[in-house]
Amino acid sequence: MNVLLIGANGQIGKHLVDLLDKSNEHTVRAMVRKEEQAEELKKKGIDAVLANLEGGADTIVKAARGCDAVIFAAGSGGSTGYDKTLLIDLDGAVKTFEAAEKAGVERYVMVSAFQANNREKWNEKIKPYYVAKHYADKMLEESNLNYTIVRPGGLLNEPGTGKIAASENLERGSIPREDVARAVMESLTEENTYKRSFDLMSGDTSIAEALKNV
């Protein structure tokens, strides 16, 4: 698959750029919002495109044309206000669903948040973020896209283990960003994840096996 990666400069996004670029199955088109980010990627031989989730949807449609799948790994980040959460994690995400449909892309993988589907489990300290992820996920589920929604637990900057737990409802835990990226990439072609959403944590099962039995 030729994959449009939205949020390619983020922490999970950088892992995905590397994994997709080295993959024998996929190619990557990295979507970033700054010229210097695009130039840095191009120096490494990565196909990079400029588009801003706060801008018009037309540039995202253009970025998605010719792709077979979209991965959304973008986020407003912890240092911005809740206005950016609304503009990036909700409206920006929904724009990408619309853009994918207009560009004729059917496959879509969303990096969401642990238990975003379950209000009772939301982290009160960042509740507006959970609200944004909750409703973006709902809009994705109601779209015409062949979606997968991955809801990772606490994110770690540790080397991946290649072992995960994946289920519709898991107890709170953590997972290296590298393992999230691997699970997201493997979800692209794992039919058992189509039209599914699930939590993701570190576990005892290989990524391939866990996704087949989610």
HELIX and SHEET records of a PDB file:
HELIX    1   1 GLN A   11  LYS A   22  1                                  12    
HELIX    2   2 GLU A   35  LYS A   43  1                                   9    
HELIX    3   3 ALA A   57  ALA A   64  1                                   8    
HELIX    4   4 TYR A   82  LYS A   84  1                                   3    
HELIX    5   5 THR A   85  GLY A   92  3                                   8    
HELIX    6   6 ALA A   93  ALA A  103  1                                  11    
HELIX    7   7 ARG A  119  LYS A  121  5                                   3    
HELIX    8   8 GLU A  124  ILE A  126  5                                   3    
HELIX    9   9 LYS A  127  GLU A  141  1                                  15    
HELIX   10  10 ARG A  177  SER A  187  1                                  11    
HELIX   11  11 GLU A  191  THR A  193  5                                   3    
HELIX   12  12 ILE A  207  LYS A  212  1                                   6    
SHEET    1   A 9 ASP A  47  LEU A  50  0                                        
SHEET    2   A 9 THR A  27  VAL A  32  1                                        
SHEET    3   A 9 ASN A   2  ILE A   6  1                                        
SHEET    4   A 9 ALA A  69  PHE A  72  1                                        
SHEET    5   A 9 ARG A 107  VAL A 111  1                                        
SHEET    6   A 9 ASN A 146  PRO A 152  1                                        
SHEET    7   A 9 ARG A 196  SER A 202  1                                        
SHEET    8   A 9 LYS A 163  SER A 167 -1                                        
SHEET    9   A 9 THR A 205  SER A 206 -1                                        
SHEET    1   B 2 GLY A 154  LEU A 156  0                                        
SHEET    2   B 2 SER A 174  PRO A 176  1                                        
END                                                                             
